[in-house]
Amino acid sequence: MSQAPLTSPSTPLPAAGAWRLLRPFLFLLEAERAHQLGLLAAAAWPAQLGARLWRGGADVAHAPTLAKRVMGLDFPNPLGIAAGVDKDAQAVTFWQTLGFGFVEVGTVTALRQPGNPRPRVFRLPRDGALINRMGFPNAGADVVATRIERLRQQGTLAVPLGINIGKSKVVPADAAAADYRRSFERLGELADFVVVNVSSPNTPGLRDLQSAEQVRAIVDAIQTPNQALAVPRPLLVKLAPDLADDAAVAAGRAALDAGCVGLVISNTTVDFSGVRGDTAGLSGGLSGRPLMPRSTALLGVLRQQLGPDAVLIGVGGVMDADSAAAKLAAGADLLQIYTGLVYGGPGLPRALLRGLLARQAA
C-alpha cells in the first residue's frame, strides 16, 4: 500500500499567507503584549483536540525519515520549541499541534518571580531579531509542576517534554546549586529531559555559573535527586554564545563528566555588532537571524571537541529550512526555534520540516 502524502492536518491555524496579513497588526502591539495574547489563544486550544490532531493522519511532522531517537527518547521529528516561548507550560499541547517534535518549557525557577521591569522585549524587524531582558519571569516550580502533572494525567502529551530550570534571582551565587536542586526535586520527575540554564544574560551573575567548577557543582547537586528516580532524567546544560571556544569546551566537558548527556547551544548574545536596527539604550539578549553565525560556529566546535556521543541541541537563528539544515550539518542532533516563530508564524514548523524532508529526497 502506498503511503499517503505528507501534508499538514486540516486545522484552523493561519496559513503562511494569512500570517503575512496578520503579523503587521500584531506588530503594532508592544512585543511582550503580543506574545501574551498569542499565548492566551494557544492556551485556550483544547488539549484533547491537539493530541488527536497530532496523532492522526499523514503529516510531515510524522515523516518516518525525520524521526530521531536521542537521549533514549523517541522524537517524531528533530524540531522543538525553545525555552522562553512558554515559560509556565500554559500551551504545551498547542505546540505539538503546530508540528513540533518536542517542547521545552521554562525557564522555571524554584521561587515565583516577576522578572525585570517592562518594557523588556524589543523587535528588530530589519534583522529578523529580538532583544529581551525578561529576567526569568515565571510562576515558580510548584505552579508549573501542578500544570504538568495535569497534562500527564490527561495523557495529552504526544512528544517529549523538556523543562528548563534557572536560578532564582534572590538566591545568592553561593547557594545556586541548592536552588537548582530544589527546582529539580519539584519538576524533574515530570520531565522527559531537563535543561540547566546558566547562560541567560538577564539575571545578574548567572553567566558566572558557566565556569567548569560551577557547572560541575550545580550538576552534581541535581544528580543526587536525579539518580534517586526510578528512571533518571537526561540532563543538559545551556551555554552562551559569548563564551570563548575554550571556555565553552571546558564547561561542556565538566557537564559531561558530571553525568549530563549534552548541551543546548546556544542562549542569546549580548553582542549587538552587525545589527542594522536601532539598539540605542537597549540591553539584554539578542536572538534571531544575527545569532546564527556564532551559535552555529560554537556548535561545530563543541561537536568536534566533545565527540559524536554528546547530545547537542542547536538553537539560535533557525528561521527557515536552510538555517535548520546548517545547524544539523554543524553537528546538532535536535533543533529549536523561538524568534523564527515570531516572524514566521504558526505555519513555520511544518514549512521548515517540509524543507528538511525535501533535502533528504534531493
C-alpha positions in Angstrom: 0.0 0.0 0.0 1.4 3.4 -0.9 1.9 6.0 1.8 -0.5 8.9 1.9 1.0 12.3 1.0 2.7 14.0 3.9 0.6 17.1 4.5 -0.5 19.4 7.3 -3.5 18.5 9.3 -6.8 20.2 8.5 -6.9 22.8 11.3 -8.0 26.4 11.6 -4.4 27.6 12.1 -3.3 30.6 10.0 -1.6 29.7 6.7 1.6 31.4 5.6 -0.4 34.0 3.5 -2.8 34.7 6.3 0.1 35.2 8.8 1.7 37.8 6.5 -1.6 39.7 6.7 -2.0 39.3 10.4 1.6 39.9 11.5 1.6 43.7 10.8 -1.3 44.2 13.1 0.3 42.2 15.9 3.5 44.1 15.5 1.6 47.3 16.3 1.3 46.0 19.8 4.2 46.1 22.3 6.2 42.9 21.8 5.5 41.2 25.1 1.8 42.1 25.0 1.5 40.5 21.6 3.3 37.4 22.9 0.9 37.2 25.9 -2.1 37.5 23.7 -0.8 34.7 21.4 -0.1 32.6 24.5 -3.6 33.1 25.8 -5.0 32.0 22.5 -2.7 29.0 22.4 -3.6 28.0 26.0 -7.3 28.0 25.1 -6.7 25.4 22.4 -8.4 22.2 23.5 -5.9 19.8 24.8 -7.7 16.7 23.6 -8.1 18.2 20.2 -4.4 19.0 20.0 -3.5 15.4 20.9 -5.9 13.9 18.4 -4.7 16.1 15.5 -1.1 15.3 16.4 -1.7 11.5 16.4 -3.9 11.3 13.3 -3.3 11.4 9.6 -0.4 11.6 7.2 1.7 14.6 8.2 5.2 15.9 7.6 5.6 16.1 11.3 5.4 12.3 11.4 7.6 11.7 8.3 9.5 8.5 9.2 12.8 9.7 7.9 12.7 12.8 10.2 12.2 10.7 13.3 15.1 10.6 15.8 16.0 8.6 18.9 18.1 10.8 21.2 18.7 10.5 24.9 16.8 7.3 24.9 13.7 9.2 23.8 11.7 9.0 20.6 11.3 12.3 18.7 8.9 12.2 15.8 10.9 15.0 14.2 14.0 17.0 15.3 12.3 20.4 15.6 11.4 21.7 19.0 10.1 24.9 20.6 12.8 26.6 22.7 12.5 27.6 26.3 11.2 31.2 26.7 8.1 30.8 24.5 6.0 29.1 27.1 7.7 29.7 30.5 4.8 28.4 32.6 3.8 25.4 30.5 0.5 27.0 29.6 0.1 25.8 26.0 2.1 22.6 25.6 -0.5 20.7 23.6 -0.9 23.6 21.2 2.8 23.5 20.3 2.6 19.8 19.4 -0.4 20.7 17.2 1.9 23.0 15.2 4.1 20.1 14.3 6.9 20.4 16.9 8.6 17.1 17.7 9.3 18.2 21.2 8.6 21.1 23.6 10.9 22.8 26.2 9.1 24.9 28.8 10.6 27.4 31.2 12.9 28.8 32.3 11.3 27.9 35.6 12.8 29.0 39.0 12.3 27.4 42.4 10.7 30.7 43.5 8.0 32.6 41.7 9.4 35.9 40.4 8.1 38.8 38.3 11.2 39.3 36.2 12.7 42.7 35.1 10.7 45.9 34.6 8.8 46.4 31.4 9.3 47.0 28.5 11.7 44.2 28.3 11.2 42.7 24.8 12.0 44.6 21.6 11.6 43.6 17.9 14.3 44.3 15.3 12.3 43.5 12.1 15.0 44.5 9.7 17.3 41.9 11.3 14.7 39.2 12.0 15.7 39.5 15.6 14.5 40.2 19.1 16.2 41.7 22.2 14.9 40.5 25.5 15.8 41.4 29.1 13.0 39.3 30.7 14.8 38.1 33.8 13.1 34.7 34.2 9.5 35.9 34.9 7.6 32.7 35.9 5.0 31.3 38.3 7.5 29.2 40.1 8.3 25.5 40.2 5.2 24.5 42.3 2.7 26.1 39.9 4.4 24.7 36.8 4.7 21.3 38.3 0.9 21.2 39.0 0.2 22.2 35.5 2.4 19.5 34.0 1.0 16.9 36.4 -2.4 17.6 35.0 -1.1 17.2 31.4 0.4 13.8 32.4 -2.8 12.7 34.0 -4.8 13.7 30.9 -2.5 11.7 28.6 -2.4 14.6 26.1 1.4 14.8 25.7 2.4 13.1 22.5 6.0 14.4 22.2 9.0 14.6 24.6 8.8 17.4 27.2 11.8 19.2 28.4 11.9 21.5 31.4 14.4 24.3 31.6 15.4 25.4 35.1 17.3 28.5 36.2 18.5 30.3 39.4 16.0 32.3 41.4 17.2 36.0 41.3 17.0 36.5 45.1 19.2 33.5 45.7 22.9 34.4 46.1 25.5 32.7 43.9 26.9 30.6 46.7 23.5 29.0 47.1 22.9 28.5 43.4 23.4 24.7 43.4 20.9 24.2 46.2 18.4 26.4 44.3 18.7 24.4 41.1 18.3 21.2 43.1 15.1 22.5 44.7 13.7 23.1 41.2 14.7 19.7 40.0 13.2 18.0 43.1 9.8 19.5 42.2 10.0 19.2 38.4 12.5 16.6 37.4 10.2 13.5 37.5 7.6 15.3 35.4 10.1 16.0 32.6 11.4 13.7 29.8 14.7 15.7 30.0 15.9 18.7 32.0 17.9 21.7 30.8 20.1 23.6 33.3 20.2 27.3 32.2 23.3 29.0 33.4 23.6 31.4 30.5 20.8 34.0 30.4 22.3 37.5 30.3 19.3 38.9 32.2 19.8 37.5 35.7 22.8 39.3 37.5 25.7 36.9 37.9 24.1 34.0 36.2 26.7 33.7 33.4 29.4 33.4 36.0 28.0 30.0 36.7 29.3 28.8 33.3 32.8 28.1 34.7 33.7 24.4 34.7 33.8 24.4 38.5 30.4 25.9 38.9 28.8 23.7 36.2 30.1 20.6 37.9 28.8 21.8 41.3 25.3 22.5 40.0 25.0 19.3 38.0 26.4 17.3 41.0 23.7 18.8 43.2 20.9 17.9 40.7 22.3 14.4 40.1 21.7 13.4 43.7 17.8 13.5 43.4 18.0 12.6 39.8 19.8 9.3 40.4 17.2 8.5 43.1 14.4 8.4 40.5 13.3 5.1 39.1 14.4 6.4 35.7 17.0 9.2 36.0 16.3 12.0 33.5 18.7 13.1 30.8 20.4 16.4 31.8 21.7 19.1 29.5 23.4 22.4 30.2 22.6 25.5 28.1 25.6 27.7 27.3 26.0 31.3 26.0 27.4 32.1 22.5 29.6 34.8 24.1 31.9 32.2 25.8 35.3 31.8 24.2 35.6 28.5 22.4 38.0 27.0 25.0 35.7 28.1 27.9 32.7 26.6 26.3 34.6 23.3 25.7 35.7 23.3 29.4 32.1 23.9 30.6 30.8 21.2 28.2 33.4 18.7 29.4 32.6 19.5 33.0 28.9 18.9 32.3 29.5 15.6 30.7 31.9 14.5 33.4 29.1 15.3 36.0 26.8 13.0 34.1 25.0 15.3 31.7 24.1 13.8 28.2 24.9 17.0 26.4 24.4 20.7 25.8 22.0 23.3 24.3 23.8 25.7 22.1 23.1 28.5 22.4 21.4 31.1 24.5 21.1 34.7 23.4 24.0 37.0 22.8 24.9 40.4 24.3 26.9 41.2 21.2 24.8 43.6 19.1 27.5 44.3 16.5 26.3 44.0 12.9 22.7 44.6 13.8 21.1 47.1 11.5 18.2 48.1 13.7 18.4 50.8 16.3 19.7 49.3 19.6 20.4 52.6 21.4 19.6 52.3 25.0 18.7 48.6 24.8 20.3 45.8 26.8 19.6 42.1 27.2 20.0 39.1 24.9 19.8 39.2 21.1 18.1 36.3 19.3 17.1 35.5 15.8 19.0 35.7 12.5 22.1 37.7 13.7 22.8 34.9 16.3 23.0 32.2 13.6 26.7 32.5 12.7 28.2 32.5 16.2 25.8 29.9 17.7 26.4 27.6 14.8 30.1 28.0 14.8 30.2 27.2 18.5 28.0 24.2 17.9 30.5 22.9 15.4 33.5 23.5 17.8 31.7 21.6 20.5 30.8 18.7 18.3 34.4 18.4 17.1 35.8 18.7 20.7 33.3 16.6 22.6 32.9 13.8 20.0 29.9 12.1 18.5 28.3 10.8 21.6 27.5 14.2 23.3 23.9 15.3 22.6 23.8 18.8 21.1 20.6 20.8 20.6 21.1 23.6 18.2 19.2 26.8 18.7 19.8 30.4 17.7 18.9 31.9 14.3 16.9 29.0 12.9 14.4 30.9 10.7 13.9 28.5 7.8 14.9 25.2 6.3 18.3 26.5 5.2 19.3 27.6 8.7 17.9 24.4 10.2 19.9 22.3 7.7 23.1 24.3 8.6 22.6 23.5 12.3 22.3 19.8 11.5 25.3 19.9 9.3 27.3 21.6 12.2 26.5 18.6 14.4 23.1 19.3 16.0 21.1 16.2 17.0 18.0 18.3 17.5 16.9 21.8 16.7 14.8 24.5 18.4 13.2 27.8 17.3 11.8 30.8 19.2 12.4 34.1 17.2 11.7 32.3 14.0 8.2 31.6 15.2 7.6 35.3 15.9 8.5 36.2 12.4 7.4 33.1 10.5 4.1 32.4 12.3 2.4 29.1 13.2 2.9 27.7 9.8 6.7 27.8 10.1 7.3 24.5 11.9 5.8 22.3 9.1 7.2 24.5 6.4 10.7 24.0 7.9 10.1 20.3 8.2 9.0 20.1 4.6 12.2 21.8 3.6 14.3 19.3 5.5 12.4 16.4 4.0 12.9 17.8 0.5 16.7 17.9 1.2 16.6 14.3 2.2 15.0 13.4 -1.1 17.3 15.5 -3.2 
